[in-house]
Amino acid sequence: MFKESKLVDLFDGLNMSLLPNGTTELTKETMQLSTEAVQDAFQKCVDRAKVYVEEEKWESAIAQYRKAIELRPKQTWIYLSLGSLLDGCGARKETGKR
């Protein structure tokens, strides 16, 4: 489980509101809500990454996959997605494509 400060940092980095009503104080109630918020943020990162891949915005896709990993590090399939993308980026750089 994430430490409270880690959750706040992650959500700040995603420009998302972690807490209701703009408060910055974490309570037991908001920590219970945070599990759902983490899953939602994770899914948004994955969805954004897929869009960036389709648009061939490789660096943005990589950044979104890395944020997703920070949010849900036990989701092993996301590492495979990131690895595949990084492997493909290496091949593109070698051939001069980006």
Contacts in CASP RR format, 6 or more apart in sequence:
PFRMAT RR
TARGET T0000
AUTHOR 0000-0000-0000
METHOD contacts of the structure
MODEL  1
MFKESKLVDLFDGLNMSLLPNGTTELTKETMQLSTEAVQDAFQKCVDRAK
VYVEEEKWESAIAQYRKAIELRPKQTWIYLSLGSLLDGCGARKETGKR
2 10 0 8 1.000
2 34 0 8 1.000
2 38 0 8 1.000
4 26 0 8 1.000
4 31 0 8 1.000
7 18 0 8 1.000
7 26 0 8 1.000
7 34 0 8 1.000
7 38 0 8 1.000
8 18 0 8 1.000
8 24 0 8 1.000
8 26 0 8 1.000
10 38 0 8 1.000
10 41 0 8 1.000
10 67 0 8 1.000
10 70 0 8 1.000
10 71 0 8 1.000
11 17 0 8 1.000
11 18 0 8 1.000
11 37 0 8 1.000
11 41 0 8 1.000
12 18 0 8 1.000
13 67 0 8 1.000
14 41 0 8 1.000
14 44 0 8 1.000
14 45 0 8 1.000
14 67 0 8 1.000
16 37 0 8 1.000
16 41 0 8 1.000
16 44 0 8 1.000
18 30 0 8 1.000
18 34 0 8 1.000
18 37 0 8 1.000
19 25 0 8 1.000
19 26 0 8 1.000
19 30 0 8 1.000
20 30 0 8 1.000
20 33 0 8 1.000
23 30 0 8 1.000
26 34 0 8 1.000
38 71 0 8 1.000
38 72 0 8 1.000
39 72 0 8 1.000
41 67 0 8 1.000
41 71 0 8 1.000
42 68 0 8 1.000
42 71 0 8 1.000
42 72 0 8 1.000
42 75 0 8 1.000
45 64 0 8 1.000
45 65 0 8 1.000
45 67 0 8 1.000
45 68 0 8 1.000
45 71 0 8 1.000
46 64 0 8 1.000
46 65 0 8 1.000
46 68 0 8 1.000
46 78 0 8 1.000
46 81 0 8 1.000
48 60 0 8 1.000
48 61 0 8 1.000
48 64 0 8 1.000
49 60 0 8 1.000
49 61 0 8 1.000
49 62 0 8 1.000
49 64 0 8 1.000
49 65 0 8 1.000
49 68 0 8 1.000
49 81 0 8 1.000
49 85 0 8 1.000
50 61 0 8 1.000
52 58 0 8 1.000
52 60 0 8 1.000
52 61 0 8 1.000
52 64 0 8 1.000
53 61 0 8 1.000
53 85 0 8 1.000
56 98 0 8 1.000
58 85 0 8 1.000
58 89 0 8 1.000
58 92 0 8 1.000
58 98 0 8 1.000
61 85 0 8 1.000
62 82 0 8 1.000
62 85 0 8 1.000
62 86 0 8 1.000
62 89 0 8 1.000
65 78 0 8 1.000
65 81 0 8 1.000
65 82 0 8 1.000
65 85 0 8 1.000
66 82 0 8 1.000
68 75 0 8 1.000
68 78 0 8 1.000
69 75 0 8 1.000
69 78 0 8 1.000
69 79 0 8 1.000
69 82 0 8 1.000
72 78 0 8 1.000
92 98 0 8 1.000
END
